[in-house]
Amino acid sequence: MLVSIDWLKDYVNTQNETAGELAEKVTRAGIEVDAVIDRSEDLKKLVVGYVEECGKHPEADKLSLCQVNVGDETLQIICGAPNIAQGQKVVVALPGARLPGGMKIKKAKLRGEVSNGMICSLQELGIEGKVVPKAYADGIYVLPEDAPTGTDALDYLHLNDHVLELGLTPNRADAMSMLGVAYEVAAILSEDVKLPAINYETAAEKAESLLKLRVDAPDDNPLYVAKVVKNVKVAESPVWLQQRLMAAGVRPLNNVVDVTNFVLLEYGQPLHAFDYDDLKTGEIVVRRAKDGEKITTLDDQERKLEPHHLVITNGEEPVALAGVMGGANSEVSDKTSTVVIESAYFAPASVRQSSKDHGLRSDASSRFEKGIDPNRVEPAAERAAQLLAELAGGDVLEGSLIADSLDRSERTVTVSPDFINERLGMKIPFEEMIAILKRLKFETEAANNQLIIQVPTRRQDIRIEEDVVEEIARLYGYDEIPATLPVGESVPGGLTPYQEKRRLTRRFMESAGLLQAVTYALTSDKAARQFALQPTETTKLLMPMSEERSVLRQSLIPHLLEALTHNTARQNDSVALYEVGSVFLESAGELPDEQEHLAAAVTGLWVDHSWQGEKKAVDFYVLKGIIEGLADKLGLVLGFEKGELDGLHPGRTAFVLKDGERIGIIGQVHPAEQKARDLKETYVLELNLQALLAEEAAPLLYTPVPRFPSISRDIALVLDQATEAAAIEAVIRGAGGRLLKDVRVFDVYEGKNMEPGKKSVAFSLVYFDPEKTLTDEEVTEAHDRVLSALAAAGAEQRS
């Protein structure tokens, strides 16, 4: 909703508020002001000019040489507009003027002739082309003949104005009108609302002598008001009316249509004007459409109607789709002389269905759908009749044709002050509540410690006690509500242990250098089970949007690889991504088993210190180190065993173990898969995060800094190539006893001087006693036990 402050001043006093201050107060009261538009921004030195002479430029066929009277002098101005002519009143930008976009107007020479300014179009004044009258869309704006020459054009065009762009929520349909906004602003500023005065003389002839009305669908149309205006002269609207419509984002058409749009914006009541002569029958019948019936609407589209569509007819054929759009067969034109004004209340559901079925959403339908004020239907018709009499010279026939079965009664809401204060957690004085309701123009009676409130019909959103609480809170001031902490034996709002660990996991992955990705949970049937730790039957959508998003995933890796491909295709060669998300496995119940997993995918360089000449490509051990670091952070012990999985390199893949159970996978993407995805060497991991985080970690134990030295022994063992170093490490740890504190592999050798099928694996063993300095004899004894155990396991010491 666009609200002109200049227009708003007709109904409520805002003189003491700047546009910015008013916007701030309206926003604080609950209706967000998205923007404050200064219609005169960057406009300077614009006057009304009179074109005394207009002739062709001697050196250019498409330019005109004009002598323009600007009040105190006559200037020669060259104009390229096709509609420039002698005798016109126009908007002139004088030398030194400024226009939107930083344009400065200077004296200039065009094809040898001097031009002392510029004759302006509305677009050049910063008005959007979509709201400029069609007659002036491709040329200059021609002012009425009575425009005073030499006066400030900004004042004459009402451009010294600011417009508030309101971001309305669906419940505030009352603010979709100038009067609705006026009530809101009046409540905020503690001012009164001045409603338009409706006075006009009627003709002796009665409206019912020319027109008959019948409503056959009262449930969909409980109130219909029709007025007849004769001797209408269709022409351009006056400047003030055009400018108010343009400020509200509406294109002016002619005085009849502009009046209906003006009243729509003023009252929030949609109106429609029919050409009486085109009705032909002198009758209006509101009914449901017949099956297969058609209508051509004002947008020149033929539309097939269904029996549930409400239509306005002339008794024989439809002339309007009720509440949505009029028909082309009764449109007001330059030849129209008698107008029928329609003002009605249409059921929101009926209008919504028609609007949806035909893909038509208009200013009228949006208001009917949200609910209009039933007590404004008749006043809006009277206001339109008054304006047609004033602006189009029409004669308003006496009386109106009315079909009325509408309940206009106000809703009563009863609420206690204690209820309000309890909900807000504060103490608003009783007198302040009464004062706020009075500012809102809600009739309120206090009885038996209750507020009995008569809610005006313009406020369709006030229905229950909580609605009154909201009204009082927003006008009292949301910023006045005290900030307090909850009290009690248990204070809600903390993270569960699982949530804390998940947050720790994300923080660790990011600190390790990976970026978080969020991908779709839906994938294709082909990719759903790729890289899955526990492949099961897939879960398919009943009505997927596409085949590529039709099945719930069972692994996070495929989408992360897609993200890597997307990045590398754009010359981002080194990418490290991780994701915490859900996978969906088959279960015995109706719904799939949803498990939270952690996955990562890395390609390119892991270290790139070009200034030090240091580069390191990502490899298997980078991701293994990330898993080990995460396990250390979580206080868990994880193991690894050689594994195979479709899509991963058979010799560079390992399962991640927890208490002997497989909870994850780590490995290089298979070269064939890398080639298919246009990737270089890429490594991935995926862990069942639910299994990883669900177990409680052992309490953190602190040990004193060692006071005694440790002793290390290195051994090199000749093993079969198929023997895993982890198995040998387990033998060493099992035989080392309490003095053996650490075992690590520091070298693996295969090649010259080694027997075929053999490899050399070197281990470093650290012995330590926290209570004393070890002797050689104690270390030798423990080390000999290790060597004996290794020999029994088939490991031969390398000489």
Protein Blocks (a to p, Z undefined) as FASTA:
>chain_A
ZZdfklmmmmoccklpcfklmmmmmmmnopacfbdcdfkgoiahiacdddfbdcddfkbf
kbccddddehjaccddddfbfkbcehiacddddehiacehhiacddddeehiacebdddd
fklnopafklgcfklmmmccdddfklcghiafklmnopaccdddddddfklmmlmcfklm
mmmmmmmnopacddddddddddfbdfklmpccddfblmlmmbccddddehiacddddfkl
mmmmmmnopacfbfmlmmmmmmmmmnopacddddfklnonopacdddddehiacddfkop
acdddfkbccddehlaccbdehiaccfklcccfkbcbdcdddddddfklmmmmmmmnopa
cfklmmmmnopafklmmmmmmmmmmmmmmmnopacdehjddddfbdfbdcdddddfklmm
mmnopacdfklmmmmmmmnopacddeehiacddddfklmmbmbfklmmmmmmmmnopklp
ccdddedjbdghiacfklmmmmmmmmmmmmnopacddddfbdcfklmmgoiabdcddddd
fbdfbfklmbccfbfklmmmmmmmmmmmnopabccdddddddddddfblbdcdddddddd
dehjfbdcfknopacdddfklmmmmmmmmmmmnopacdddddddehiafklcccddeehi
afbdcddddfklmmmnopacdddddddfklmmmpccdddddddddfbdcddddddddddf
klcfklmmmmmmmmnommlmbdcdfbdcedehiaehiacdddddddddfkbccdfklmmm
mmmmmmmmmmmnopacdZZ
